[in-house]
Each structure stands twice: as structure tokens, then as C-alpha cells.
Amino acid sequence: MNLHQPLTVLPGVGPKSAEKFTKLGLETLQDLLLYFPFRYEDFKSKNVLDLEDGEKAVVSGQVVTPANVQYYGYKRNRLRFTIKQGEVALAVNFFNQPYLADKIEVGSEYSRLWQVGQSQGQSDWHETAGSGRGRLAACLSAGSGN
């Protein structure tokens, strides 16, 4: 392979993908190799009591209640379980994902990337894309092309 070859020589990169890469200014293999992240995000688990409003962080805890699926209409359901981090218990809810119930086991460790926000004096946790534990992830510009 030559570094000046187009990205389409890579397996899985066709004309549509190459078009998206072009919008980011990536046309050759060399361009791709020299495309650096604009920031890194730390995915080390944090204590829930140390987080501030708007902060994104991985929160880990031990599952203390079994996963329970509640159905409330056609194709509408909520999977709910509780994790405990130290003395703090956090309710975890997944909407319309009942298939996850089989993957949640009492006593197991559960980690997820969350963002905390304030709503009517209470902390609201919003799941964000991706998760990890003890990892550092690179954030790349996604461009505007879909």
C-alpha cells in the first residue's frame, strides 16, 4: 500500500464512506494517519458525590436489585434496576430495551457513561453514547455529513 492511495483501497470503505471522509478533508491514507483527535475524554470511574452539574463521567456500582421490565402500552416498556456505589443507590432505567434484562445480574459490577443535570432540585442522570472503565477515548470531529 502507498500512503498516497485513496481511502477506497481499505476494506469496507466504499464510495459513500469516501465521500464522508472527503467532507472532513481526508482523501488519502496519509490524510487518515495524520488526522489527530481534537480532545481526549477520560473514562475512569468517578465517585457520584464528586460530580458537578453538566459533567460527563463513568459511574460504576454493584447491581443490588434484579432487572425488572414494566410494560405500559404497545411496544413501550421500562427496564429498571438499582446500582450502589458506596452508600449511594442509583436507579437505572432503560426505555424500550427489555432484552437487556438478561444481561443484568445482581452482584455484578455495572459501569456506564452518564451526564448529570439538575431538574427541580433533584439530580437527573442522562445516559450518553458509549461507556468504558479506566479508558481514555479520542474525540474526533464528526463533520456535518451523515
Secondary structure as UniProt FT lines:
FT   TURN            3..4
FT   HELIX           7..9
FT   TURN            11..12
FT   HELIX           15..23
FT   TURN            24..25
FT   HELIX           29..33
FT   STRAND          39..43
FT   HELIX           48..50
FT   TURN            53..54
FT   STRAND          56..63
FT   STRAND          68..71
FT   TURN            74..75
FT   STRAND          77..85
FT   TURN            86..87
FT   STRAND          88..95
FT   HELIX           98..103
FT   TURN            106..107
FT   STRAND          109..119
FT   TURN            120..121
FT   STRAND          122..127
FT   STRAND          135..139
//
